[in-house]
Amino acid sequence: MENMTTLNLFRDFTLKLQEDEMVQKYIEAQKQVGLDEALKQEVEKFNQIKADLNFELAKESKNAERVKELNLEVKRLYDVIKNNPKMATLNESKALLDKFVQDLNYILIEAINGADPYTVDPDAYSSCSGGCCACEGCH
């Protein structure tokens, strides 16, 4: 069963990936955010105020002053959360990890389509619009 061999190789790869410094930083950043009770409270407040805003916006007769007030509070809380050093570290590590996963995915797709995985340029997909109808190919 060749598929099982390939799946086991992939599982081995993912175990190794968990040891990668970039992944470890992301996991640690998640942990630190989770341990920060004050930050968790700010996130909860943000989610509640955002829900209140959405509820107010869904009303047929909106209270413009209430919408303005809620909007300001959502923006204020967003800035507080975004500027928290732990959240900033989490967002930075997540952005790096997301880019890495995109690179892996691009290499995987290109290899499945017959490209040499060692010559695939992961940054090449960044110029791709996603619409293939007018495309002359990714290679």
Backbone hydrogen bonds in HBPLUS format (Angstrom, degrees):
<---DONOR---> <-ACCEPTOR-->    atom                        ^
c    i                          cat <-CA-CA->   ^        H-A-AA   ^      H-
h    n   atom  resd res      DA  || num        DHA   H-A  angle D-A-AA Bond
n    s   type  num  typ     dist DA aas  dist angle  dist       angle   num
A0006-THR N   A0002-GLU O   2.97 MM   4  6.29 158.0  2.02 152.7 158.5     1
A0007-LEU N   A0003-ASN O   2.84 MM   4  6.09 158.9  1.88 149.1 155.4     2
A0008-ASN N   A0004-MET O   2.84 MM   4  6.01 156.1  1.90 146.5 153.0     3
A0009-LEU N   A0005-THR O   2.93 MM   4  6.17 152.3  2.01 144.9 152.7     4
A0010-PHE N   A0006-THR O   2.92 MM   4  6.18 154.1  1.99 146.6 154.0     5
A0011-ARG N   A0007-LEU O   2.84 MM   4  6.13 154.3  1.90 147.2 154.5     6
A0012-ASP N   A0008-ASN O   2.89 MM   4  6.13 156.3  1.95 146.2 152.5     7
A0013-PHE N   A0009-LEU O   2.91 MM   4  6.19 153.2  1.98 144.3 152.0     8
A0014-THR N   A0010-PHE O   2.88 MM   4  6.21 156.1  1.93 151.1 157.2     9
A0015-LEU N   A0011-ARG O   2.94 MM   4  6.23 149.5  2.04 147.9 156.0    10
A0016-LYS N   A0012-ASP O   3.05 MM   4  6.33 157.4  2.10 147.4 153.3    11
A0017-LEU N   A0013-PHE O   2.78 MM   4  6.03 148.7  1.87 146.2 156.5    12
A0018-GLN N   A0014-THR O   3.03 MM   4  6.26 143.8  2.17 140.6 147.9    13
A0019-GLU N   A0016-LYS O   2.99 MM   3  5.36 146.8  2.10 106.9 117.0    14
A0020-ASP N   A0017-LEU O   2.95 MM   3  5.17 154.3  2.02 108.5 116.8    15
A0024-GLN N   A0020-ASP O   2.90 MM   4  6.18 161.5  1.94 156.0 162.1    16
A0025-LYS N   A0021-GLU O   2.89 MM   4  6.10 154.8  1.95 148.9 154.9    17
A0026-TYR N   A0022-MET O   3.15 MM   4  6.39 154.8  2.22 141.5 147.9    18
A0027-ILE N   A0023-VAL O   2.93 MM   4  6.20 164.5  1.95 155.8 159.6    19
A0028-GLU N   A0024-GLN O   2.91 MM   4  6.08 161.2  1.95 149.2 154.4    20
A0029-ALA N   A0025-LYS O   2.87 MM   4  6.02 154.4  1.94 144.6 152.1    21
A0030-GLN N   A0026-TYR O   2.92 MM   4  6.19 158.3  1.97 152.3 157.7    22
A0031-LYS N   A0027-ILE O   3.01 MM   4  6.24 156.2  2.07 144.3 151.0    23
A0032-GLN N   A0028-GLU O   2.89 MM   4  6.18 159.1  1.94 151.6 156.7    24
A0033-VAL N   A0029-ALA O   3.01 MM   4  6.23 159.0  2.06 150.3 155.4    25
A0034-GLY N   A0030-GLN O   2.95 MM   4  6.14 156.4  2.00 147.3 154.4    26
A0035-LEU N   A0031-LYS O   2.99 MM   4  6.26 132.7  2.22 143.0 155.6    27
A0036-ASP N   A0033-VAL O   3.25 MM   3  5.30 150.2  2.34 101.2 109.8    28
A0040-LYS N   A0036-ASP O   2.95 MM   4  6.26 159.0  1.99 152.3 158.9    29
A0041-GLN N   A0037-GLU O   2.95 MM   4  6.19 152.0  2.03 147.0 154.2    30
A0042-GLU N   A0038-ALA O   3.03 MM   4  6.34 151.3  2.12 143.7 151.4    31
A0043-VAL N   A0039-LEU O   2.92 MM   4  6.23 156.6  1.97 153.5 159.8    32
A0044-GLU N   A0040-LYS O   2.93 MM   4  6.17 156.9  1.98 146.7 153.1    33
A0045-LYS N   A0041-GLN O   2.88 MM   4  6.13 158.8  1.93 148.0 153.8    34
A0046-PHE N   A0042-GLU O   2.83 MM   4  6.03 160.1  1.87 147.1 153.2    35
A0047-ASN N   A0043-VAL O   2.89 MM   4  6.13 164.4  1.91 152.4 155.9    36
A0048-GLN N   A0044-GLU O   2.95 MM   4  6.17 155.6  2.01 147.2 154.1    37
A0049-ILE N   A0045-LYS O   2.85 MM   4  6.08 168.6  1.87 159.2 161.8    38
A0050-LYS N   A0046-PHE O   2.86 MM   4  6.00 157.8  1.91 151.0 157.9    39
A0051-ALA N   A0047-ASN O   2.95 MM   4  6.09 151.2  2.03 140.2 147.9    40
A0052-ASP N   A0048-GLN O   2.87 MM   4  6.17 155.5  1.93 148.5 155.7    41
A0053-LEU N   A0049-ILE O   2.85 MM   4  6.10 153.6  1.92 146.4 153.7    42
A0054-ASN N   A0050-LYS O   2.90 MM   4  6.17 162.3  1.93 149.1 153.5    43
A0055-PHE N   A0051-ALA O   2.89 MM   4  6.10 154.5  1.95 147.6 154.9    44
A0056-GLU N   A0052-ASP O   2.89 MM   4  6.14 158.8  1.94 148.0 153.8    45
A0057-LEU N   A0053-LEU O   2.84 MM   4  6.09 156.6  1.89 152.8 159.7    46
A0058-ALA N   A0054-ASN O   3.04 MM   4  6.16 134.0  2.26 138.0 149.2    47
A0058-ALA N   A0055-PHE O   3.20 MM   3  5.18 131.8  2.45  93.8 106.5    48
A0059-LYS N   A0056-GLU O   3.27 MM   3  5.42 151.7  2.35 101.3 109.5    49
A0066-ARG N   A0063-ASN O   3.04 MM   3  5.27 114.3  2.49 102.7 118.2    50
A0067-VAL N   A0063-ASN O   2.91 MM   4  6.21 159.4  1.95 158.9 165.6    51
A0068-LYS N   A0064-ALA O   2.96 MM   4  6.14 160.9  1.99 146.3 151.4    52
A0069-GLU N   A0065-GLU O   2.92 MM   4  6.14 161.1  1.96 148.2 153.5    53
A0070-LEU N   A0066-ARG O   2.87 MM   4  6.05 166.5  1.89 153.9 157.2    54
A0071-ASN N   A0067-VAL O   2.86 MM   4  5.96 158.3  1.91 149.5 156.1    55
A0072-LEU N   A0068-LYS O   2.99 MM   4  6.22 160.3  2.03 150.0 154.5    56
A0073-GLU N   A0069-GLU O   3.08 MM   4  6.34 155.4  2.14 145.0 151.9    57
A0074-VAL N   A0070-LEU O   2.85 MM   4  6.09 156.0  1.91 152.0 158.6    58
A0075-LYS N   A0071-ASN O   2.99 MM   4  6.23 164.7  2.01 151.8 155.5    59
A0076-ARG N   A0072-LEU O   2.89 MM   4  6.10 157.0  1.95 146.1 153.0    60
A0077-LEU N   A0073-GLU O   2.93 MM   4  6.07 170.4  1.94 152.1 154.4    61
A0078-TYR N   A0074-VAL O   2.87 MM   4  5.99 156.0  1.93 147.7 155.3    62
A0079-ASP N   A0075-LYS O   3.00 MM   4  6.22 158.8  2.04 147.7 152.4    63
A0080-VAL N   A0076-ARG O   3.00 MM   4  6.33 156.0  2.06 147.9 154.9    64
A0081-ILE N   A0077-LEU O   2.88 MM   4  6.12 166.2  1.90 155.6 158.6    65
A0082-LYS N   A0078-TYR O   2.78 MM   4  5.89 171.0  1.78 155.7 158.9    66
A0083-ASN N   A0079-ASP O   2.92 MM   4  5.85 153.0  1.99 143.5 150.2    67
A0084-ASN N   A0081-ILE O   3.16 MM   3  5.31 158.8  2.21 105.5 112.0    68
A0087-MET N   A0084-ASN O   3.01 MM   3  5.26 115.8  2.44 104.6 120.2    69
A0088-ALA N   A0084-ASN O   2.82 MM   4  6.06 159.2  1.87 160.9 168.1    70
A0089-THR N   A0085-PRO O   2.95 MM   4  6.11 156.3  2.01 142.8 148.6    71
A0090-LEU N   A0086-LYS O   2.98 MM   4  6.22 156.0  2.04 141.8 148.6    72
A0091-ASN N   A0087-MET O   2.81 MM   4  6.05 164.9  1.84 154.3 158.0    73
A0092-GLU N   A0088-ALA O   2.92 MM   4  6.10 159.4  1.97 148.8 154.5    74
A0093-SER N   A0089-THR O   2.94 MM   4  6.08 166.6  1.96 150.8 154.7    75
A0094-LYS N   A0090-LEU O   2.84 MM   4  5.95 152.2  1.92 148.5 156.9    76
A0095-ALA N   A0091-ASN O   2.95 MM   4  6.09 154.6  2.01 143.6 150.0    77
A0096-LEU N   A0092-GLU O   3.12 MM   4  6.40 160.2  2.16 149.5 154.0    78
A0097-LEU N   A0093-SER O   2.98 MM   4  6.13 157.0  2.03 142.6 149.5    79
A0098-ASP N   A0094-LYS O   2.74 MM   4  5.90 158.9  1.78 152.2 158.1    80
A0099-LYS N   A0095-ALA O   3.06 MM   4  6.23 158.9  2.11 144.8 149.9    81
A0100-PHE N   A0096-LEU O   3.02 MM   4  6.23 155.2  2.08 143.7 150.9    82
A0101-VAL N   A0097-LEU O   2.89 MM   4  6.17 159.2  1.93 153.2 158.2    83
A0102-GLN N   A0098-ASP O   2.94 MM   4  6.19 155.3  2.00 147.4 154.4    84
A0103-ASP N   A0099-LYS O   2.92 MM   4  6.20 153.6  1.99 146.8 154.1    85
A0104-LEU N   A0100-PHE O   2.89 MM   4  6.23 158.6  1.94 150.7 156.4    86
A0105-ASN N   A0101-VAL O   2.89 MM   4  6.08 162.9  1.91 150.6 155.2    87
A0106-TYR N   A0102-GLN O   2.89 MM   4  6.09 159.2  1.94 149.6 155.1    88
A0107-ILE N   A0103-ASP O   2.98 MM   4  6.22 165.7  2.00 154.0 157.4    89
A0108-LEU N   A0104-LEU O   2.90 MM   4  6.10 160.6  1.94 151.1 157.0    90
A0109-ILE N   A0105-ASN O   2.90 MM   4  6.12 167.0  1.92 155.0 157.7    91
A0110-GLU N   A0106-TYR O   2.92 MM   4  6.08 166.4  1.94 152.0 156.3    92
A0111-ALA N   A0107-ILE O   2.86 MM   4  5.99 155.4  1.92 147.7 155.0    93
A0112-ILE N   A0108-LEU O   2.93 MM   4  6.16 157.4  1.99 150.4 156.5    94
A0113-ASN N   A0109-ILE O   3.00 MM   4  6.26 140.6  2.15 141.4 152.4    95
A0115-ALA N   A0110-GLU O   2.88 MM   5  5.34 157.8  1.93 150.5 142.9    96
A0114-GLY N   A0111-ALA O   2.96 MM   3  5.04 158.6  2.00 107.4 111.1    97
A0119-THR N   A0116-ASP O   2.93 MM   3  5.52 158.6  1.98 120.8 127.6    98
A0124-ALA N   A0121-ASP O   2.93 MM   3  5.51 164.0  1.96 121.7 127.1    99
A0126-SER N   A0123-ASP O   3.19 MM   3  5.63 149.7  2.29 107.7 115.9   100
A0127-SER N   A0124-ALA O   3.32 MM   3  6.05 162.4  2.35 116.6 120.5   101
A0128-CYS N   A0125-TYR O   2.92 MM   3  5.04 160.1  1.96 110.1 116.5   102
A0135-CYS N   A0132-CYS O   3.12 MM   3  4.80 159.4  2.17 100.3 106.2   103
